[in-house]
């Protein structure tokens, strides 16, 4: 197959439209507005430190570290109970190995925070929070396989296929994917059946051929290309990375009883931080060690993948991330500041993280 001959349609820029994330442009040659000269990273510049200080002054009573510890602990307990060790032992051991291997639990936290923002309870959002983490874990297991990214390290531990073999790793990912839908559909309480159906549809679209899989397939066939433009790269990461963060926030909002206009604002917020997450990830890949990251550093360079630093340079990538973070926070301006504090803090955490 001639990879350079592949033609893909691209999403409009995430900050310039209000379309669902699975929207495909009918005109692949359409000009798309992008931030070609905007600059951030996990390494704070002086201006970013000042910006961070001003943000923390807006929400002085919010203890983000305590929030993260509390919510991560709750999510970990829920995941432990959702995937019990039972027959067949091998498959459940493999599922639990990757699902319970730690991680920041950013996606479940976003789901819970969005639910609470619109007046919902943690218990209402928890099944959805677990579901998005199961799907995230599935994507990591499959991404690490030799036929995909061929990685040996994940979250500071050997990848799933290195421990259980490729055949079991594939099946563990498959099992986590199906369990995510079962768990969300059967364990969610106090939410109308209409809303649960809407949530199932949202999550299915996020994972499928117009979502996560779309980003993955375009990414695979973009390796080694030299004429990739910014909108092409954004298409990959809006689908491959941002789509699951968007689903996390939208599922939380729907389960919490959000109105359509609130969901729309939160969708844009999530789209921004989803792309922000990938920009920072790309920067960290070339500025941090494997030990600091808990996964193999520099692998994008080795596989000749197109990244934001490769396309824009480090400084422009940092500026782009800063703009995405600013736009994300602006989407929360109409909500109760106290209830919005966790999402604002999560946005800043994604921007300024160092692993």
C-alpha positions as a Markdown table, in Angstrom:
| # | Residue | x | y | z |
|---|---|---|---|---|
| 1 | Unk | 0.0 | 0.0 | 0.0 |
| 2 | Unk | 1.3 | 3.4 | -0.9 |
| 3 | Unk | 0.9 | 5.3 | 2.4 |
| 4 | Unk | 1.7 | 8.7 | 0.8 |
| 5 | Unk | -1.3 | 8.2 | -1.5 |
| 6 | Unk | -3.7 | 7.9 | 1.4 |
| 7 | Unk | -6.3 | 10.7 | 1.5 |
| 8 | Unk | -8.0 | 11.5 | 4.8 |
| 9 | Unk | -10.7 | 14.0 | 5.7 |
| 10 | Unk | -9.9 | 16.2 | 8.6 |
| 11 | Unk | -11.9 | 17.6 | 11.5 |
| 12 | Unk | -12.1 | 21.4 | 11.8 |
| 13 | Unk | -9.9 | 22.7 | 14.6 |
| 14 | Unk | -11.3 | 21.8 | 18.0 |
| 15 | Unk | -11.4 | 25.4 | 19.1 |
| 16 | Unk | -13.1 | 26.6 | 15.9 |
| 17 | Unk | -16.3 | 24.4 | 15.8 |
| 18 | Unk | -19.0 | 23.0 | 17.9 |
| 19 | Unk | -19.4 | 19.7 | 16.0 |
| 20 | Unk | -19.3 | 16.3 | 17.6 |
| 21 | Unk | -15.9 | 14.8 | 17.7 |
| 22 | Unk | -16.8 | 12.1 | 15.2 |
| 23 | Unk | -17.7 | 14.7 | 12.5 |
| 24 | Unk | -16.0 | 14.1 | 9.1 |
| 25 | Unk | -15.5 | 17.0 | 6.8 |
| 26 | Unk | -17.2 | 16.4 | 3.4 |
| 27 | Unk | -14.5 | 18.3 | 1.7 |
| 28 | Unk | -11.0 | 16.9 | 2.5 |
| 29 | Unk | -9.3 | 19.9 | 0.8 |
| 30 | Unk | -11.2 | 22.5 | 2.9 |
| 31 | Unk | -8.9 | 25.0 | 4.6 |
| 32 | Unk | -8.9 | 24.5 | 8.3 |
| 33 | Unk | -8.1 | 27.2 | 10.8 |
| 34 | Unk | -5.2 | 26.1 | 13.1 |
| 35 | Unk | -3.0 | 27.7 | 15.6 |
| 36 | Unk | 0.2 | 27.8 | 13.5 |
| 37 | Unk | 2.0 | 30.4 | 15.7 |
| 38 | Unk | 0.7 | 29.7 | 19.2 |
| 39 | Unk | 3.1 | 28.1 | 22.1 |
| 40 | Unk | 3.6 | 25.1 | 26.7 |
| 41 | Unk | 4.8 | 22.2 | 28.3 |
| 42 | Unk | 5.3 | 20.4 | 31.5 |
| 43 | Unk | 8.3 | 22.8 | 32.0 |
| 44 | Unk | 6.9 | 26.1 | 33.1 |
| 45 | Unk | 8.2 | 29.3 | 31.6 |
| 46 | Unk | 8.2 | 32.4 | 33.8 |
| 47 | Unk | 5.0 | 33.7 | 32.2 |
| 48 | Unk | 3.3 | 30.3 | 32.7 |
| 49 | Unk | 4.3 | 30.3 | 36.4 |
| 50 | Unk | 2.7 | 33.7 | 36.8 |
| 51 | Unk | -0.4 | 32.4 | 35.0 |
| 52 | Unk | -0.5 | 29.4 | 37.2 |
| 53 | Unk | -0.3 | 31.6 | 40.3 |
| 54 | Unk | -3.2 | 33.8 | 39.1 |
| 55 | Unk | -5.3 | 30.7 | 38.5 |
| 56 | Unk | -4.6 | 29.3 | 42.0 |
| 57 | Unk | -5.6 | 32.7 | 43.4 |
| 58 | Unk | -9.0 | 32.3 | 41.7 |
| 59 | Unk | -9.6 | 29.0 | 43.5 |
| 60 | Unk | -7.5 | 29.5 | 46.7 |
| 61 | Unk | -9.5 | 27.0 | 48.9 |
| 62 | Unk | -9.3 | 24.1 | 46.5 |
| 63 | Unk | -6.8 | 21.4 | 47.4 |
| 64 | Unk | -6.1 | 19.7 | 44.1 |
| 65 | Unk | -3.6 | 17.2 | 45.5 |
| 66 | Unk | -6.1 | 16.0 | 48.1 |
| 67 | Unk | -8.8 | 15.8 | 45.5 |
| 68 | Unk | -6.6 | 13.7 | 43.2 |
| 69 | Unk | -5.7 | 11.3 | 46.0 |
| 70 | Unk | -9.2 | 10.9 | 47.2 |
| 71 | Unk | -10.8 | 10.4 | 43.7 |
| 72 | Unk | -8.0 | 8.1 | 42.5 |
| 73 | Unk | -8.4 | 5.9 | 45.6 |
| 74 | Unk | -12.2 | 5.7 | 45.0 |
| 75 | Unk | -11.7 | 4.8 | 41.4 |
| 76 | Unk | -9.1 | 2.2 | 42.2 |
| 77 | Unk | -11.4 | 0.5 | 44.7 |
| 78 | Unk | -14.3 | 0.6 | 42.1 |
| 79 | Unk | -12.0 | -0.9 | 39.4 |
| 80 | Unk | -10.8 | -3.6 | 41.8 |
| 81 | Unk | -14.4 | -4.6 | 42.5 |
| 82 | Unk | -15.4 | -4.4 | 38.9 |
| 83 | Unk | -12.8 | -7.0 | 37.7 |
| 84 | Unk | -12.6 | -9.8 | 40.2 |
| 85 | Unk | -10.1 | -12.6 | 40.0 |
| 86 | Unk | -12.1 | -15.5 | 38.8 |
| 87 | Unk | -12.1 | -18.3 | 36.1 |
| 88 | Unk | -10.7 | -18.2 | 33.6 |
| 89 | Unk | -7.8 | -17.0 | 35.8 |
| 90 | Unk | -5.4 | -16.2 | 33.0 |
| 91 | Unk | -7.6 | -13.7 | 31.3 |
| 92 | Unk | -8.7 | -12.0 | 34.5 |
| 93 | Unk | -5.1 | -11.8 | 35.8 |
| 94 | Unk | -4.1 | -10.1 | 32.5 |
| 95 | Unk | -7.0 | -7.7 | 32.7 |
| 96 | Unk | -6.3 | -6.8 | 36.3 |
| 97 | Unk | -2.5 | -6.5 | 35.7 |
| 98 | Unk | -2.9 | -3.6 | 33.3 |
| 99 | Unk | -6.1 | -2.1 | 34.8 |
| 100 | Unk | -4.8 | -1.9 | 38.3 |
| 101 | Unk | -1.2 | -1.0 | 37.4 |
| 102 | Unk | -1.6 | 2.6 | 38.7 |
| 103 | Unk | -1.8 | 5.6 | 36.4 |
| 104 | Unk | -3.1 | 9.1 | 37.1 |
| 105 | Unk | -6.8 | 8.2 | 36.6 |
| 106 | Unk | -7.3 | 11.5 | 34.8 |
| 107 | Unk | -10.2 | 10.2 | 32.6 |
| 108 | Unk | -12.2 | 8.9 | 35.6 |
| 109 | Unk | -11.6 | 12.1 | 37.5 |
| 110 | Unk | -12.8 | 14.2 | 34.6 |
| 111 | Unk | -15.9 | 12.1 | 34.4 |
| 112 | Unk | -16.6 | 12.5 | 38.1 |
| 113 | Unk | -15.8 | 16.2 | 38.2 |
| 114 | Unk | -18.1 | 16.9 | 35.2 |
| 115 | Unk | -20.9 | 15.0 | 37.0 |
| 116 | Unk | -20.4 | 17.0 | 40.2 |
| 117 | Unk | -20.2 | 20.2 | 38.3 |
| 118 | Unk | -23.8 | 19.9 | 37.0 |
| 119 | Unk | -25.2 | 18.7 | 40.3 |
| 120 | Unk | -24.6 | 14.9 | 40.2 |
| 121 | Unk | -23.1 | 12.6 | 42.7 |
| 122 | Unk | -19.8 | 10.7 | 42.6 |
| 123 | Unk | -21.6 | 7.3 | 42.9 |
| 124 | Unk | -23.7 | 8.2 | 39.9 |
| 125 | Unk | -20.6 | 8.8 | 37.7 |
| 126 | Unk | -18.4 | 6.0 | 39.0 |
| 127 | Unk | -19.6 | 3.2 | 36.6 |
| 128 | Unk | -18.9 | 5.6 | 33.7 |
| 129 | Unk | -15.6 | 6.6 | 35.2 |
| 130 | Unk | -14.6 | 2.9 | 35.4 |
| 131 | Unk | -15.8 | 2.3 | 31.9 |
| 132 | Unk | -13.6 | 5.0 | 30.3 |
| 133 | Unk | -10.6 | 3.7 | 32.3 |
| 134 | Unk | -11.3 | 0.2 | 31.1 |
| 135 | Unk | -11.3 | 1.4 | 27.5 |
| 136 | Unk | -8.2 | 3.5 | 28.1 |
| 137 | Unk | -6.4 | 0.5 | 29.4 |
| 138 | Unk | -7.6 | -1.6 | 26.5 |
| 139 | Unk | -6.1 | 1.0 | 24.1 |
| 140 | Unk | -2.8 | 0.9 | 26.0 |
| 141 | Unk | -2.6 | -2.9 | 25.9 |
| 142 | Unk | -3.3 | -2.9 | 22.2 |
| 143 | Unk | -1.0 | 0.1 | 21.4 |
| 144 | Unk | 1.9 | -1.7 | 23.1 |
| 145 | Unk | 1.7 | -4.8 | 21.0 |
| 146 | Unk | 4.5 | -5.6 | 18.5 |
| 147 | Unk | 2.2 | -5.1 | 15.6 |
| 148 | Unk | 1.4 | -1.6 | 16.8 |
| 149 | Unk | 3.9 | 0.5 | 18.8 |
| 150 | Unk | 5.9 | -2.5 | 20.0 |
| 151 | Unk | 6.6 | -1.2 | 23.5 |
| 152 | Unk | 8.1 | -3.1 | 26.4 |
| 153 | Unk | 7.4 | -0.6 | 29.3 |
| 154 | Unk | 4.1 | 0.9 | 30.5 |
| 155 | Unk | 3.6 | 2.7 | 33.9 |
| 156 | Unk | 7.0 | 1.5 | 34.9 |
| 157 | Unk | 6.2 | -2.2 | 34.4 |
| 158 | Unk | 6.6 | -4.7 | 31.6 |
| 159 | Unk | 3.8 | -4.3 | 29.1 |
| 160 | Unk | 1.0 | -6.8 | 29.2 |
| 161 | Unk | 2.1 | -8.9 | 26.2 |
| 162 | Unk | 5.6 | -9.2 | 27.8 |
| 163 | Unk | 4.1 | -10.9 | 30.8 |
| 164 | Unk | 1.1 | -12.8 | 29.4 |
| 165 | Unk | 2.0 | -13.2 | 25.7 |
| 166 | Unk | 0.5 | -11.4 | 22.7 |
| 167 | Unk | -2.5 | -13.8 | 22.4 |
| 168 | Unk | -3.6 | -13.2 | 26.0 |
| 169 | Unk | -2.9 | -9.4 | 25.8 |
| 170 | Unk | -5.2 | -9.1 | 22.7 |
| 171 | Unk | -8.0 | -11.0 | 24.5 |
| 172 | Unk | -7.5 | -9.0 | 27.7 |
| 173 | Unk | -8.0 | -5.8 | 25.7 |
| 174 | Unk | -11.1 | -7.2 | 24.0 |
| 175 | Unk | -12.6 | -8.3 | 27.3 |
| 176 | Unk | -12.0 | -4.9 | 28.9 |
| 177 | Unk | -13.7 | -3.2 | 26.0 |
| 178 | Unk | -16.9 | -5.3 | 26.3 |
| 179 | Unk | -16.9 | -5.1 | 30.1 |
| 180 | Unk | -16.8 | -1.3 | 29.9 |
| 181 | Unk | -20.2 | -1.2 | 28.2 |
| 182 | Unk | -21.7 | -3.9 | 30.4 |
| 183 | Unk | -20.5 | -2.2 | 33.6 |
| 184 | Unk | -21.7 | 1.3 | 32.6 |
| 185 | Unk | -25.1 | 0.0 | 31.5 |
| 186 | Unk | -25.8 | -2.3 | 34.5 |
| 187 | Unk | -24.1 | -0.5 | 37.4 |
| 188 | Unk | -25.3 | 3.0 | 36.8 |
| 189 | Unk | -28.0 | 3.9 | 39.3 |
| 190 | Unk | -30.4 | 6.8 | 39.5 |
| 191 | Unk | -30.1 | 7.8 | 35.8 |
| 192 | Unk | -33.0 | 7.4 | 33.4 |
| 193 | Unk | -32.8 | 4.7 | 30.7 |
| 194 | Unk | -32.9 | 7.4 | 28.0 |
| 195 | Unk | -29.7 | 9.0 | 29.4 |
| 196 | Unk | -28.0 | 5.6 | 29.8 |
| 197 | Unk | -28.7 | 4.8 | 26.1 |
| 198 | Unk | -27.3 | 8.2 | 25.2 |
| 199 | Unk | -24.2 | 7.4 | 27.2 |
| 200 | Unk | -23.7 | 4.1 | 25.6 |
| 201 | Unk | -24.0 | 5.7 | 22.2 |
| 202 | Unk | -21.5 | 8.4 | 23.1 |
| 203 | Unk | -18.9 | 5.9 | 24.3 |
| 204 | Unk | -19.4 | 3.5 | 21.4 |
| 205 | Unk | -18.9 | 6.4 | 18.9 |
| 206 | Unk | -15.7 | 7.4 | 20.8 |
| 207 | Unk | -14.1 | 4.0 | 20.4 |
| 208 | Unk | -15.2 | 3.1 | 16.9 |
| 209 | Unk | -14.1 | 3.7 | 13.3 |
| 210 | Unk | -14.9 | 7.4 | 13.6 |
| 211 | Unk | -13.2 | 7.8 | 16.9 |
| 212 | Unk | -10.2 | 6.2 | 18.6 |
| 213 | Unk | -9.8 | 3.6 | 15.8 |
| 214 | Unk | -9.8 | 6.4 | 13.2 |
| 215 | Unk | -7.0 | 8.2 | 15.0 |
| 216 | Unk | -5.0 | 5.0 | 15.3 |
| 217 | Unk | -5.3 | 4.0 | 11.6 |
| 218 | Unk | -4.3 | 7.4 | 10.3 |
| 219 | Unk | -1.4 | 7.5 | 12.7 |
| 220 | Unk | -0.2 | 4.1 | 11.5 |
| 221 | Unk | -0.2 | 5.1 | 7.9 |
| 222 | Unk | 1.4 | 8.5 | 8.6 |
| 223 | Unk | 4.7 | 7.0 | 9.9 |
| 224 | Unk | 7.5 | 8.1 | 7.7 |
| 225 | Unk | 5.6 | 10.7 | 5.8 |
| 226 | Unk | 7.4 | 14.0 | 5.3 |
| 227 | Unk | 4.7 | 16.3 | 4.0 |
| 228 | Unk | 2.3 | 16.1 | 7.0 |
| 229 | Unk | 0.5 | 19.3 | 7.9 |
| 230 | Unk | -0.8 | 20.5 | 11.2 |
| 231 | Unk | -4.4 | 19.7 | 10.5 |
| 232 | Unk | -3.4 | 16.1 | 9.6 |
| 233 | Unk | -1.6 | 15.8 | 13.0 |
| 234 | Unk | -4.6 | 17.3 | 14.8 |
| 235 | Unk | -6.9 | 14.8 | 13.2 |
| 236 | Unk | -4.8 | 12.0 | 14.5 |
| 237 | Unk | -4.7 | 13.3 | 18.1 |
| 238 | Unk | -8.3 | 14.6 | 18.3 |
| 239 | Unk | -9.4 | 11.0 | 17.5 |
| 240 | Unk | -6.6 | 9.0 | 19.1 |
| 241 | Unk | -6.3 | 10.9 | 22.4 |
| 242 | Unk | -8.9 | 13.7 | 22.8 |
| 243 | Unk | -11.9 | 11.6 | 21.9 |
| 244 | Unk | -11.7 | 9.5 | 25.1 |
| 245 | Unk | -11.2 | 12.6 | 27.3 |
| 246 | Unk | -14.2 | 14.1 | 25.6 |
| 247 | Unk | -16.2 | 11.0 | 26.3 |
| 248 | Unk | -15.2 | 11.0 | 29.9 |
| 249 | Unk | -16.4 | 14.6 | 30.5 |
| 250 | Unk | -19.6 | 14.2 | 28.4 |
| 251 | Unk | -20.6 | 10.9 | 30.1 |
| 252 | Unk | -20.2 | 12.5 | 33.5 |
| 253 | Unk | -22.3 | 15.5 | 32.4 |
| 254 | Unk | -25.0 | 13.3 | 31.0 |
| 255 | Unk | -25.2 | 11.1 | 34.1 |
| 256 | Unk | -25.3 | 14.2 | 36.3 |
| 257 | Unk | -28.4 | 15.6 | 34.4 |
| 258 | Unk | -26.7 | 18.3 | 32.4 |
| 259 | Unk | -28.7 | 20.4 | 29.9 |
| 260 | Unk | -27.7 | 20.3 | 26.2 |
| 261 | Unk | -26.0 | 23.7 | 26.3 |
| 262 | Unk | -24.0 | 22.6 | 29.4 |
| 263 | Unk | -22.9 | 19.4 | 27.6 |
| 264 | Unk | -21.9 | 21.5 | 24.5 |
| 265 | Unk | -19.6 | 23.7 | 26.6 |
| 266 | Unk | -18.1 | 20.8 | 28.4 |
| 267 | Unk | -17.6 | 19.0 | 25.1 |
| 268 | Unk | -15.5 | 21.9 | 23.9 |
| 269 | Unk | -13.6 | 22.1 | 27.2 |
| 270 | Unk | -12.8 | 18.4 | 26.9 |
| 271 | Unk | -11.7 | 18.6 | 23.3 |
| 272 | Unk | -9.2 | 21.3 | 24.2 |
| 273 | Unk | -7.7 | 19.5 | 27.1 |
| 274 | Unk | -7.6 | 16.3 | 25.0 |
| 275 | Unk | -5.5 | 17.9 | 22.4 |
| 276 | Unk | -3.5 | 19.6 | 25.1 |
| 277 | Unk | -2.8 | 16.2 | 26.7 |
| 278 | Unk | -1.2 | 15.0 | 23.4 |
| 279 | Unk | 0.8 | 18.1 | 22.8 |
| 280 | Unk | 2.3 | 17.9 | 26.3 |
| 281 | Unk | 2.8 | 14.1 | 25.8 |
| 282 | Unk | 4.8 | 14.8 | 22.6 |
| 283 | Unk | 7.0 | 17.3 | 24.4 |
| 284 | Unk | 7.7 | 15.0 | 27.3 |
| 285 | Unk | 8.7 | 12.3 | 24.9 |
| 286 | Unk | 11.6 | 14.3 | 23.8 |
| 287 | Unk | 12.5 | 16.1 | 27.0 |
| 288 | Unk | 12.2 | 13.4 | 29.7 |
| 289 | Unk | 13.8 | 10.0 | 30.4 |
| 290 | Unk | 12.1 | 6.6 | 30.4 |
| 291 | Unk | 12.5 | 6.5 | 34.2 |
| 292 | Unk | 10.8 | 9.9 | 34.6 |
| 293 | Unk | 8.0 | 8.9 | 32.3 |
| 294 | Unk | 7.4 | 5.3 | 33.4 |
| 295 | Unk | 7.4 | 4.4 | 29.7 |
| 296 | Unk | 9.9 | 4.3 | 26.8 |
| 297 | Unk | 11.1 | 7.8 | 26.1 |
| 298 | Unk | 12.1 | 8.9 | 22.6 |
| 299 | Unk | 10.1 | 6.2 | 20.8 |
| 300 | Unk | 8.4 | 8.7 | 18.5 |
| 301 | Unk | 11.8 | 9.7 | 17.1 |
| 302 | Unk | 12.8 | 6.1 | 16.7 |
| 303 | Unk | 9.6 | 5.2 | 14.8 |
| 304 | Unk | 9.7 | 8.5 | 12.8 |
| 305 | Unk | 6.2 | 9.5 | 14.0 |
| 306 | Unk | 4.9 | 12.9 | 13.3 |
| 307 | Unk | 4.6 | 14.9 | 16.5 |
| 308 | Unk | 4.0 | 18.5 | 17.5 |
| 309 | Unk | 7.7 | 19.2 | 18.4 |
| 310 | Unk | 8.8 | 17.7 | 15.1 |
| 311 | Unk | 6.3 | 19.8 | 13.1 |
| 312 | Unk | 6.3 | 23.0 | 15.1 |
| 313 | Unk | 9.4 | 22.9 | 17.3 |
| 314 | Unk | 9.4 | 22.7 | 21.1 |
| 315 | Unk | 8.6 | 26.4 | 21.8 |
| 316 | Unk | 5.7 | 26.6 | 19.3 |
| 317 | Unk | 4.4 | 23.4 | 20.7 |
| 318 | Unk | 4.5 | 24.9 | 24.2 |
| 319 | Unk | 2.7 | 28.0 | 23.0 |
| 320 | Unk | 0.0 | 25.9 | 21.3 |
| 321 | Unk | -0.6 | 24.0 | 24.6 |
| 322 | Unk | -0.9 | 27.2 | 26.5 |
| 323 | Unk | -3.5 | 28.5 | 24.1 |
| 324 | Unk | -5.5 | 25.2 | 24.4 |
| 325 | Unk | -5.3 | 25.4 | 28.2 |
| 326 | Unk | -6.6 | 29.0 | 28.2 |
| 327 | Unk | -9.4 | 28.2 | 25.8 |
| 328 | Unk | -10.4 | 25.1 | 27.9 |
| 329 | Unk | -10.7 | 27.2 | 31.1 |
| 330 | Unk | -12.8 | 29.8 | 29.3 |
| 331 | Unk | -15.5 | 27.2 | 28.6 |
| 332 | Unk | -16.0 | 26.9 | 32.4 |
| 333 | Unk | -16.6 | 30.6 | 33.0 |
| 334 | Unk | -20.4 | 30.2 | 33.1 |
| 335 | Unk | -20.4 | 27.5 | 35.8 |
| 336 | Unk | -20.3 | 27.8 | 39.6 |
| 337 | Unk | -16.5 | 28.6 | 40.3 |
| 338 | Unk | -16.4 | 26.3 | 43.3 |
| 339 | Unk | -17.8 | 23.4 | 41.4 |
| 340 | Unk | -15.7 | 24.1 | 38.4 |
| 341 | Unk | -12.4 | 24.2 | 40.5 |
| 342 | Unk | -11.6 | 20.5 | 39.9 |
| 343 | Unk | -11.9 | 20.8 | 36.1 |
| 344 | Unk | -9.8 | 24.0 | 36.1 |
| 345 | Unk | -7.2 | 22.3 | 38.2 |
| 346 | Unk | -7.3 | 19.1 | 36.0 |
| 347 | Unk | -6.7 | 21.3 | 32.9 |
| 348 | Unk | -3.7 | 22.9 | 34.5 |
| 349 | Unk | -2.4 | 19.5 | 35.8 |
| 350 | Unk | -2.6 | 18.2 | 32.2 |
| 351 | Unk | -0.7 | 21.2 | 30.9 |
| 352 | Unk | 2.0 | 21.3 | 33.6 |
| 353 | Unk | 2.6 | 17.6 | 34.3 |
| 354 | Unk | 6.0 | 16.1 | 34.0 |
| 355 | Unk | 5.1 | 12.5 | 33.3 |
